[in-house]
Amino acid sequence: MGEVQYLDLHKVELYGWHRSRSGNDIRRYQELIRSGSEAPPIHVCEIGPDEYTLDMYYTVNRGLDNALLDGGHRRAKAYYEERVPLPVILSNKAFAVPPERRVPISKMELVD
C-alpha cells in the first residue's frame, strides 16, 4: 500500500464517474468526519497539475458494473463538503477515469 497523502478538494479538482450519489450516505460520512475519525484513503490517479481522478482499478479488474461500486465518490464528496483534506493514495494513471466520463466531485449531485 502506498503512502497516504491529503488533497484539499477546494484547491485541486477530483473527478469521478457518477453524476449523483445518496445524500444520506454522504451525510453519514460527514458525521464520521465531524467526530474526528478518518475514512480509509481513496485511490486516485494524478492526471495533470492539480487534477486527479478516482481510480477505476477495482471496477476494471473485478469485471463489475461500475454502478455497483462507490470507488470513493461518497467519501470524496463528504470531505469536500466538510472542507477537510481527503486522505488518498496515488495509483497508476492507466486506471484514471476516461475524459468523456469525468464528473467533478464538487459538482456531483446529492439525491435521496
N, CA, C and O of each residue as an XYZ file, in Angstrom:
448
protein
N       0.852     -1.180      0.000
C       0.000      0.000      0.000
C       0.894      1.239      0.000
O       1.885      1.302      0.729
N       0.535      2.217     -0.822
C       1.326      3.433     -0.930
C       1.151      4.358      0.260
O       0.363      4.102      1.171
N       1.902      5.427      0.221
C       1.870      6.420      1.294
C       0.592      7.259      1.206
O       0.191      7.674      0.119
N      -0.034      7.501      2.339
C      -1.241      8.323      2.382
C      -0.855      9.793      2.243
O       0.032     10.291      2.937
N      -1.538     10.464      1.338
C      -1.385     11.909      1.142
C      -2.754     12.541      1.367
O      -3.757     11.836      1.474
N      -2.794     13.855      1.436
C      -4.056     14.552      1.683
C      -4.282     15.598      0.600
O      -3.412     16.430      0.340
N      -5.467     15.552     -0.037
C      -5.830     16.505     -1.080
C      -6.853     17.493     -0.543
O      -7.862     17.096      0.041
N      -6.593     18.765     -0.739
C      -7.570     19.800     -0.428
C      -8.442     19.944     -1.672
O      -8.002     20.503     -2.677
N      -9.650     19.452     -1.611
C     -10.526     19.417     -2.778
C     -11.056     20.795     -3.176
O     -11.781     20.925     -4.162
N     -10.693     21.816     -2.410
C     -11.040     23.176     -2.803
C      -9.859     23.855     -3.504
O      -9.960     25.002     -3.938
N      -8.743     23.134     -3.606
C      -7.562     23.653     -4.308
C      -7.191     22.804     -5.524
O      -6.469     23.264     -6.409
N      -7.681     21.574     -5.567
C      -7.440     20.690     -6.708
C      -8.787     20.185     -7.214
O      -9.791     20.256     -6.507
N      -8.799     19.680     -8.433
C     -10.030     19.105     -8.997
C      -9.923     17.592     -8.947
O      -8.930     17.016     -9.393
N     -10.950     16.950     -8.402
C     -11.027     15.491     -8.349
C     -12.257     15.075     -9.142
O     -13.358     15.579     -8.917
N     -12.052     14.139    -10.082
C     -13.138     13.654    -10.925
C     -13.511     12.223    -10.542
O     -12.659     11.421    -10.160
N     -14.787     11.932    -10.654
C     -15.295     10.573    -10.532
C     -16.053     10.252    -11.806
O     -15.879     10.923    -12.824
N     -16.902      9.220    -11.753
C     -17.695      8.870    -12.921
C     -19.190      8.865    -12.626
O     -19.993      8.693    -13.543
N     -19.579      9.049    -11.367
C     -21.007      9.132    -11.027
C     -21.450     10.591    -11.002
O     -20.725     11.453    -10.506
N     -22.622     10.866    -11.527
C     -23.164     12.228    -11.523
C     -23.905     12.536    -10.224
O     -24.079     13.702     -9.868
N     -24.336     11.506     -9.525
C     -25.056     11.718     -8.269
C     -24.819     10.533     -7.341
O     -24.468      9.437     -7.778
N     -25.019     10.780     -6.058
C     -24.906      9.775     -5.011
C     -25.925     10.119     -3.933
O     -26.449     11.232     -3.896
N     -26.197      9.172     -3.071
C     -27.170      9.348     -1.998
C     -26.705     10.394     -0.989
O     -25.620     10.279     -0.419
N     -27.528     11.405     -0.775
C     -27.237     12.415      0.229
C     -27.173     11.816      1.624
O     -26.377     12.258      2.452
N     -28.011     10.805      1.896
C     -27.992     10.160      3.209
C     -26.652      9.488      3.479
O     -26.109      9.588      4.579
N     -26.127      8.808      2.476
C     -24.823      8.149      2.634
C     -23.725      9.179      2.884
O     -22.861      8.988      3.740
N     -23.769     10.253      2.140
C     -22.744     11.284      2.283
C     -22.832     11.950      3.647
O     -21.808     12.247      4.263
N     -24.050     12.187      4.121
C     -24.216     12.777      5.459
C     -23.648     11.865      6.549
O     -23.126     12.356      7.550
N     -23.745     10.540      6.368
C     -23.146      9.605      7.343
C     -21.626      9.761      7.371
O     -21.015      9.746      8.440
N     -21.027      9.908      6.208
C     -19.575     10.152      6.165
C     -19.237     11.498      6.789
O     -18.214     11.625      7.463
N     -20.077     12.502      6.577
C     -19.832     13.808      7.191
C     -19.852     13.704      8.718
O     -19.039     14.336      9.393
N     -20.767     12.919      9.258
C     -20.823     12.717     10.711
C     -19.540     12.051     11.204
O     -19.015     12.412     12.257
N     -19.039     11.086     10.447
C     -17.789     10.411     10.788
C     -16.642     11.421     10.836
O     -15.843     11.412     11.771
N     -16.564     12.286      9.831
C     -15.505     13.294      9.765
C     -15.616     14.247     10.953
O     -14.617     14.562     11.599
N     -16.828     14.702     11.237
C     -17.042     15.646     12.346
C     -16.678     15.034     13.696
O     -16.309     15.747     14.629
N     -16.784     13.716     13.793
C     -16.469     13.038     15.057
C     -14.959     12.932     15.275
O     -14.509     12.509     16.340
N     -14.187     13.315     14.268
C     -12.734     13.249     14.375
C     -12.137     11.983     13.789
O     -10.919     11.810     13.800
N     -12.978     11.096     13.279
C     -12.495      9.866     12.657
C     -12.086     10.155     11.220
O     -12.493     11.159     10.635
N     -11.291      9.278     10.669
C     -10.848      9.419      9.287
C     -11.254      8.187      8.507
O     -10.988      7.060      8.926
N     -11.899      8.403      7.369
C     -12.277      7.295      6.496
C     -11.024      6.723      5.841
O     -10.009      7.414      5.747
N     -11.078      5.471      5.385
C      -9.927      4.889      4.686
C      -9.556      5.733      3.467
O     -10.429      6.344      2.850
N      -8.269      5.772      3.114
C      -7.859      6.567      1.947
C      -8.467      6.034      0.661
O      -8.748      4.843      0.526
N      -8.658      6.940     -0.271
C      -9.201      6.617     -1.585
C      -8.037      6.562     -2.573
O      -7.130      7.392     -2.516
N      -8.065      5.596     -3.466
C      -7.044      5.505     -4.509
C      -7.415      6.461     -5.632
O      -8.528      6.419     -6.155
N      -6.464      7.328     -6.000
C      -6.677      8.310     -7.055
C      -5.509      8.286     -8.034
O      -4.418      7.816     -7.711
N      -5.757      8.800     -9.236
C      -4.736      8.914    -10.272
C      -4.507     10.390    -10.545
O      -5.458     11.145    -10.743
N      -3.248     10.800    -10.557
C      -2.920     12.178    -10.917
C      -2.899     12.268    -12.439
O      -2.185     11.509    -13.094
N      -3.680     13.195    -13.008
C      -3.779     13.294    -14.462
C      -3.222     14.611    -14.993
O      -3.109     14.786    -16.206
N      -2.878     15.521    -14.121
C      -2.328     16.806    -14.523
C      -2.061     17.645    -13.293
O      -2.344     17.221    -12.172
N      -1.517     18.839    -13.497
C      -1.278     19.711    -12.351
C      -2.599     20.011    -11.631
O      -3.526     20.573    -12.215
N      -2.663     19.633    -10.375
C      -3.855     19.870     -9.548
C      -5.113     19.203    -10.094
O      -6.221     19.687     -9.863
N      -4.950     18.091    -10.818
C      -6.092     17.325    -11.335
C      -5.899     15.840    -11.040
O      -4.830     15.275    -11.269
N      -6.963     15.227    -10.527
C      -6.940     13.816    -10.149
C      -8.267     13.182    -10.541
O      -9.282     13.866    -10.670
N      -8.243     11.854    -10.730
C      -9.496     11.108    -10.887
C      -9.494      9.993     -9.861
O      -8.443      9.556     -9.394
N     -10.687      9.544     -9.521
C     -10.780      8.336     -8.714
C     -10.203      7.204     -9.547
O     -10.268      7.239    -10.776
N      -9.648      6.214     -8.896
C      -9.020      5.075     -9.565
C     -10.094      4.052     -9.921
O     -10.856      3.620     -9.056
N     -10.154      3.665    -11.192
C     -11.147      2.680    -11.637
C     -10.635      1.247    -11.534
O     -11.282      0.332    -12.043
N      -9.510      1.031    -10.899
C      -8.864     -0.279    -10.845
C      -9.806     -1.397    -10.407
O      -9.896     -2.426    -11.077
N     -10.503     -1.207     -9.299
C     -11.326     -2.291     -8.754
C     -12.481     -2.633     -9.680
O     -12.860     -3.799     -9.791
N     -13.039     -1.647    -10.337
C     -14.113     -1.898    -11.288
C     -13.584     -2.678    -12.482
O     -14.170     -3.684    -12.881
N     -12.484     -2.218    -13.050
C     -11.910     -2.843    -14.246
C     -11.449     -4.269    -13.948
O     -11.782     -5.195    -14.688
N     -10.691     -4.450    -12.881
C     -10.096     -5.755    -12.614
C     -11.054     -6.782    -12.044
O     -10.793     -7.981    -12.139
N     -12.128     -6.357    -11.468
C     -13.091     -7.319    -10.936
C     -14.240     -7.548    -11.907
O     -15.112     -8.379    -11.656
N     -14.243     -6.802    -13.033
C     -15.250     -7.030    -14.063
C     -16.656     -6.690    -13.616
O     -17.619     -7.262    -14.127
N     -16.796     -5.782    -12.681
C     -18.114     -5.447    -12.160
C     -18.648     -4.187    -12.824
O     -17.887     -3.335    -13.281
N     -19.952     -4.089    -12.869
C     -20.590     -2.872    -13.366
C     -20.259     -1.748    -12.411
O     -20.472     -1.887    -11.206
N     -19.737     -0.621    -12.919
C     -19.300      0.444    -12.026
C     -20.441      1.039    -11.212
O     -20.182      1.725    -10.223
N     -21.686      0.802    -11.590
C     -22.810      1.290    -10.788
C     -22.867      0.561     -9.448
O     -23.487      1.048     -8.503
N     -22.222     -0.602     -9.362
C     -22.250     -1.379     -8.123
C     -21.186     -0.921     -7.127
O     -21.253     -1.258     -5.946
N     -20.213     -0.160     -7.600
C     -19.097      0.219     -6.744
C     -19.083      1.716     -6.497
O     -19.435      2.502     -7.377
N     -18.679      2.107     -5.303
C     -18.571      3.531     -4.998
C     -17.291      4.089     -5.549
O     -17.317      5.161     -6.154
N     -16.187      3.432     -5.378
C     -14.922      3.935     -5.867
C     -14.406      5.136     -5.097
O     -13.352      5.678     -5.433
N     -15.136      5.564     -4.062
C     -14.709      6.690     -3.243
C     -15.534      7.947     -3.434
O     -15.254      8.967     -2.804
N     -16.545      7.899     -4.289
C     -17.372      9.068     -4.556
C     -17.987      9.653     -3.284
O     -17.911     10.860     -3.054
N     -18.588      8.811     -2.471
C     -19.283      9.288     -1.266
C     -18.301      9.906     -0.268
O     -18.544     10.979      0.284
N     -17.195      9.207     -0.054
C     -16.183      9.741      0.868
C     -15.637     11.062      0.357
O     -15.506     12.017      1.123
N     -15.315     11.126     -0.932
C     -14.753     12.349     -1.502
C     -15.730     13.514     -1.371
O     -15.331     14.616     -0.993
N     -16.996     13.283     -1.676
C     -17.985     14.359     -1.587
C     -18.154     14.822     -0.139
O     -18.297     16.018      0.111
N     -18.140     13.899      0.804
C     -18.260     14.274      2.220
C     -17.076     15.130      2.656
O     -17.260     16.137      3.338
N     -15.879     14.744      2.274
C     -14.696     15.533      2.629
C     -14.746     16.899      1.940
O     -14.359     17.905      2.533
N     -15.213     16.938      0.709
C     -15.350     18.217      0.001
C     -16.316     19.131      0.756
O     -16.005     20.296      1.006
N     -17.478     18.605      1.115
C     -18.497     19.404      1.810
C     -18.015     19.879      3.178
O     -18.360     20.978      3.613
N     -17.225     19.060      3.850
C     -16.722     19.405      5.189
C     -15.467     20.284      5.138
O     -15.004     20.775      6.167
N     -14.926     20.474      3.940
C     -13.711     21.280      3.756
C     -12.533     20.719      4.571
O     -11.761     21.463      5.176
N     -12.427     19.400      4.564
C     -11.348     18.692      5.255
C     -10.533     17.975      4.176
O     -11.119     17.345      3.296
N      -9.198     18.050      4.218
C      -8.385     17.358      3.210
C      -8.686     15.856      3.164
O      -8.803     15.199      4.199
N      -8.805     15.339      1.962
C      -9.170     13.948      1.705
C      -7.938     13.048      1.735
O      -6.963     13.319      1.033
N      -7.967     11.963      2.550
C      -6.844     11.016      2.524
C      -6.883     10.188      1.237
O      -7.905      9.590      0.901
N      -5.752     10.164      0.523
C      -5.672      9.442     -0.745
C      -4.355      8.680     -0.846
O      -3.401      8.941     -0.113
N      -4.337      7.735     -1.772
C      -3.125      7.026     -2.173
C      -3.050      7.149     -3.687
O      -4.010      6.829     -4.387
N      -1.907      7.613     -4.196
C      -1.741      7.756     -5.643
C      -1.596      6.383     -6.295
O      -0.851      5.526     -5.818
N      -2.329      6.194     -7.403
C      -2.345      4.926     -8.129
C      -1.797      5.119     -9.531
O      -1.357      6.208     -9.900
N      -1.830      4.056    -10.298
C      -1.353      4.046    -11.672
C      -2.290      4.836    -12.580
O      -3.500      4.610    -12.570
N      -1.741      5.760    -13.363
C      -2.546      6.599    -14.256
C      -3.355      5.772    -15.261
O      -4.353      6.266    -15.786
N      -2.963      4.562    -15.533
C      -3.668      3.724    -16.505
C      -5.108      3.458    -16.096
O      -5.925      3.073    -16.932
N      -5.428      3.658    -14.829
C      -6.774      3.383    -14.349
C      -7.557      4.659    -14.056
O      -8.529      4.637    -13.300
N      -7.135      5.766    -14.652
C      -7.845      7.031    -14.498
C      -9.197      6.953    -15.207
O      -9.361      6.198    -16.165
N     -10.154      7.732    -14.730
C     -11.455      7.827    -15.382
C     -11.252      8.456    -16.765
O     -10.605      9.498    -16.871
N     -11.796      7.841    -17.829
C     -11.638      8.410    -19.173
C     -12.237      9.822    -19.238
O     -13.239     10.097    -18.578
N     -11.631     10.716    -20.029
C     -12.087     12.111    -20.093
C     -13.583     12.272    -20.353
O     -14.220     13.149    -19.770
N     -14.143     11.439    -21.218
C     -15.556     11.585    -21.571
C     -16.501     11.188    -20.430
O     -17.696     11.478    -20.495
N     -15.986     10.532    -19.395
C     -16.829     10.096    -18.277
C     -16.583     10.898    -17.002
O     -17.235     10.644    -15.989
N     -15.667     11.851    -17.024
C     -15.283     12.579    -15.809
C     -16.370     13.546    -15.340
O     -16.904     14.348    -16.105
N     -16.669     13.431    -14.049
C     -17.612     14.329    -13.382
C     -16.895     14.898    -12.169
O     -16.453     14.134    -11.311
N     -16.763     16.229    -12.069
C     -16.103     16.798    -10.886
C     -16.859     16.443     -9.600
O     -18.079     16.594     -9.531
N     -16.143     15.980     -8.604
C     -16.762     15.666     -7.312
C     -17.485     16.889     -6.770
O     -18.544     16.769     -6.154
N     -16.912     18.066     -6.999
C     -17.518     19.300     -6.498
C     -18.903     19.545     -7.103
O     -19.718     20.246     -6.504
N     -19.177     18.983     -8.270
C     -20.456     19.202     -8.944
C     -21.395     17.994     -8.846
O     -22.505     18.028     -9.376
N     -20.954     16.934     -8.175
C     -21.789     15.751     -8.026
C     -23.033     16.096     -7.201
O     -22.934     16.725     -6.147
N     -24.184     15.683     -7.683
C     -25.452     16.000     -7.026
C     -25.764     14.993     -5.921
O     -25.440     13.810     -6.025
N     -26.398     15.489     -4.866
C     -26.872     14.639     -3.775
C     -28.348     14.362     -3.996
O     -29.141     15.290     -4.156
N     -28.716     13.099     -4.005
C     -30.113     12.720     -4.209
C     -30.555     11.789     -3.084
O     -29.743     11.096     -2.472
N     -31.838     11.790     -2.831
C     -32.423     10.877     -1.825
C     -33.708     10.294     -2.346
O     -34.353      9.506     -1.655
